Amino acid sequence: MSRVIYYVEDDDSIRELVVYALQTSGFQVMGFENAALFYRQMKVQLPDLILLDIMLPDEDGVSVLKHLRKERDTMLIPVIMMTAKSSEYDKVLGLDSGADDYITKPFGVMELISRVKAVIRRSSRTSENTGEAMSIGDLTLDEQKHEVYVKGEPVNLTFKEFELLSYLMKNRDFVLSRDKILNTIWNYEYEGESRTVDVHIGSLRQKLGSCGDMIKTVRGIGYKIGD
């Protein structure tokens, strides 16, 4: 069965082009000109992937994304943000809100299809491993419930902070380079933007409190987690 993709974009010409391109690549695709129509269809059927423009007429894409990540039924659906904005702030805002990838307009159709397939493959691998509960000392992460606890107390993490911590814990005591973390968690190689990892590591350490020092810096390489 082909994968179902929803595309939320208010520009008719761009939406029609993307829908056509993805359909000819074997996907089932539905386009929506605003968030309201998208939400209505989400109640009928959940897709395998969502393409979401930031600038929408009724509700901006980042707000839509945050809503999706708060709901248990939609928190794990992969989302690719699509926007004409290209500043680092907009990229970080979208990714930190839970986007799996980010495409800046104008974009090539072949690039879009390639990125869509890559995110779907990654999502399939992730879903196969969902449900694992891991603990290191006083730190516990429950993938199925999407919850983190320190000494039994819940810790509120962003979507990407949770993914980063899960990745570190799955590779306990192994050193992970910044580039590998970027490519795995953000599904994209951000040339010259490895400090994105450093910022998220710093935030994680702060939020984990007494367990924050479990995340070790390996100078010149990256990070690892352990007792």
N, C-alpha and C positions, 0 to 999 in steps of 0.2 A: 504494500500500500504506500502511495506517495505521501510525502510529508506535507502538512498543512501550514501555510505561512499567511500571517495577516500583516498588511502594510498600511500604516496610518500616515497620510500625506495629503495636505490640502491643495497642492498644485496638481491639477488634473493631468497635464501633459506628462509630468514626471511619474505620477502614480500609474498611469496607463502604460508607460514604457516599461517600468519595473515589473508590473504585473505580467505583462506579455512576455518579457525576457525570462522570468522565473517559470512561467507556465510552459514555455517551450523547452525548459531544462528539466521538466518532469515533476514540478511541484504543483500542488493545489494552492492557489493564491486568491485571497480576497482583499480588495482595497477599500479604505475608508477615508473620507475627507475630513473627519473630525473625531474627537475622542468619544463623543456621545454615541455615535453609530458603532464604533469599535466596542465600547462597553456592552452595548446591546447584543452584539454577536457573541461576545465572550460568555454570555449566559446560555447561549445555544450550544456552542462547541468551543473547546480550548484548542489552540493551535500548537504546533511543534516549535514554532519560532515566530518572533514579532519583529518587524522593521518599524521603527518609531522615529518620526521627525520631531525635532524639538519645538519648532515654531508652528503651533497649531492655533486655529481661530478661537477655540473655546477653552481648552486646557493645555498648558504647555507640556511637551513630552517628558520632561524631567519629573513633573508632578504625576503624570500617568505612570511612569516607571516606578516611582516610590510607592504608589498605590498597589501596583502589581507585586512588589517585593514584600508588602505587609500581609498579603493574603496567602493562606496556606496552599490553596489550589493553584496559585499562579506564581509563587515565589521562585520556583525553579525553571520556569519557562525561559529559554534564552532570548535575549533582546539585543538587537543591534540598533544603536542610535544613528540617525541620518540627519545631517544638518549642514547649512551653508556656513555656519560658524566654524572658525578654525583656531580660535585662541586656546592656549593650554588650559585656561580656567574652565572653559566649556567642556573640554575633554575630560578633565579631572572630575568635574561636577557630574557628568553623565556616568562615568565609570564608577565613581564612588557611590552613586545611587543604585548601582547594581547592573549596569549595562555590561554585556559580554564582549562587545566590540563597538567600534566607532568609525563611521565612514563620513568623510567630508565631501560635500558637493562642490564642484561637479565631479562625478566619479565615472569610471568605465564600467560597462555592463559585465564584462568578463571578470573584473576585479570583484564586483558585487557578488556574482554567483559563486566565485571561489571562496569569498569570506563567509557567505551563507553556509556553504557545504562544510567549511572548517568548523564553524560554531556548532552546527548540528552534530558533527562527528564527536566533538569535545563533549557536548551535552549528553550524548548517548553513553559515552564512557563514564561520565560522572554519575548518571542515573543508575548505572549498574552497581556502583559502589555506595550508593546512598543508604543510610540506615546504620552506619557504623558509629559506635560510641567509643571515644578514646579518652584516656586519662593519663596525666603525668603529674605525679604528686597531688597537689590540691587543685589542679586545673583539669576540668572535664569539658569535653565538647561532644554534643549529641547531634549528628548530622540529620537524623530523621526529624527531630523536633526543631532543628536549627537553633540550638540554644548552647550557651557557654556559661560555666559556673566556676567561680573561684571560692574555695572553702564552702561550697554549698550555696553561695550567693550568686544570683544571675548577673551577667555582664552584658550590657547593651553594645553590640558591635554593628558597624555598617555591613552591607552585603559583601564587599570586597575584603574587609577586615576578617570576616568570618571565613571566607575562602582561603585567605592567606594563612590564617592560623591552622585551619584544617590541613592545608598542604604541608606546613611545617611539621605538624604532629604526625602525619602519615609517614614522614621521612625523618622521624626522631633520630637524633645524633648524626645525621648526614648533613654535610654542608651543601647548601643550595646557593648557586650564584645569583646575582641580581638579574642577569639576562634570562636565566632559566625561570626565575620567579615571574618576571614580566611576561614571558611567552606563555607560561602555564596559566597564571591567574587572569591576566588581561588579554590573553590569546592574541597578542600582537607584539611585534618587536619595535619598541619605541626608542629609536636611535637618539642617544644623548639624554634620555629621560629616566635613567635608572634611579634618580633621586625620588621618583614616585614611590619606589619600594621603600626607601629610607624613611620617607614621611609616614607611610603606613605602618612600618615597624615601630617607629616612635610612638604613634598613636596607640598601637596594640600594647606596647609596654606600659604606657600610662594607664590604660583602661584595665589591664590585668592586675594592677596593683602589686601585691606581694609576689605574684607569679610572673611579673613582667621580666625579671632578671633571668628567667629560664631561656629567653630568646637571646642567644649569644651572637655577637658580631665577630666574624672571622675576617680580619683585616685584609683588604685587597681582593676578597673573593665574594663574600655574601653573608648568609646567616644560617643558623641551625638552632634547634630547640632541644633541651634536655634537662635533666635534674640539676 
